[in-house]
Amino acid sequence: MNKHLATGILVGGVFTGVITWVAITDALAQGGLALLASAVFGLAAGLCIGGLIAANFAMLAFEESEHHAKVAERKEIRATT
């Protein structure tokens, strides 16, 4: 697994956990279905934001791999001429 992708998944997971925890603590005093609904909605929002963060890290890894491939190709062309 690429370093950037692993970092993106880790950071996205942390954001998901924090957002879910905040949603749960806001509804903790009410309990019952309000707590369950807040947990579900907090988890859904956290997964969306965490997924976007992980996708940004994955795009960074892809762009870096493209850049390294182009640099290697240029070096190969220069070496053959």
Contacts in CASP RR format, 6 or more apart in sequence:
PFRMAT RR
TARGET T0000
AUTHOR 0000-0000-0000
METHOD contacts of the structure
MODEL  1
MNKHLATGILVGGVFTGVITWVAITDALAQGGLALLASAVFGLAAGLCIG
GLIAANFAMLAFEESEHHAKVAERKEIRATT
2 58 0 8 1.000
2 61 0 8 1.000
3 61 0 8 1.000
4 57 0 8 1.000
4 58 0 8 1.000
4 60 0 8 1.000
4 61 0 8 1.000
4 64 0 8 1.000
5 54 0 8 1.000
5 57 0 8 1.000
5 58 0 8 1.000
5 61 0 8 1.000
7 57 0 8 1.000
8 53 0 8 1.000
8 54 0 8 1.000
8 56 0 8 1.000
8 57 0 8 1.000
8 58 0 8 1.000
9 54 0 8 1.000
9 57 0 8 1.000
11 50 0 8 1.000
11 53 0 8 1.000
11 54 0 8 1.000
11 57 0 8 1.000
12 49 0 8 1.000
12 50 0 8 1.000
12 51 0 8 1.000
12 53 0 8 1.000
12 54 0 8 1.000
13 50 0 8 1.000
13 54 0 8 1.000
15 46 0 8 1.000
15 49 0 8 1.000
15 50 0 8 1.000
15 53 0 8 1.000
16 43 0 8 1.000
16 46 0 8 1.000
16 47 0 8 1.000
16 49 0 8 1.000
16 50 0 8 1.000
17 46 0 8 1.000
19 42 0 8 1.000
19 45 0 8 1.000
19 46 0 8 1.000
19 49 0 8 1.000
20 39 0 8 1.000
20 42 0 8 1.000
20 43 0 8 1.000
20 46 0 8 1.000
22 42 0 8 1.000
23 38 0 8 1.000
23 39 0 8 1.000
23 41 0 8 1.000
23 42 0 8 1.000
23 43 0 8 1.000
23 45 0 8 1.000
24 35 0 8 1.000
24 38 0 8 1.000
24 39 0 8 1.000
24 42 0 8 1.000
26 38 0 8 1.000
27 34 0 8 1.000
27 35 0 8 1.000
27 37 0 8 1.000
27 38 0 8 1.000
27 39 0 8 1.000
28 35 0 8 1.000
END
